[in-house]
Amino acid sequence: MWAKCDMLATISFDRLTKPYKKTQHAGRKYIGVFLCEEDMEAIDACLRAYLSL
């Protein structure tokens, strides 16, 4: 997994959907994607560096 920290966007959580895979029989199978705390801290550090904070 990767994060692109130099392209920021404002989004609404109400408009987000979980990623999914299409299956032959069940239609969509939703996938839960979670980041560990260490990865979130790395993303936060990259965003702060890009924004000069």
Steps between C-alpha positions, in 0.01 A plus 500: 500500500620852432391853581547804277545786744544791256143495368254600770122498470209582727254212514186402683493172691135466394610468137774244558439132434711201590714352226352187348568213265245383247414133535319275256230387740469751782533826306728714716717380785601796717852508641593663830832684469668611821834667560709439807589793724858504368382542140257777597780684682720473188220642282443780753873583495502513118197729492657731757823514298312581180296773672809636682337455842 
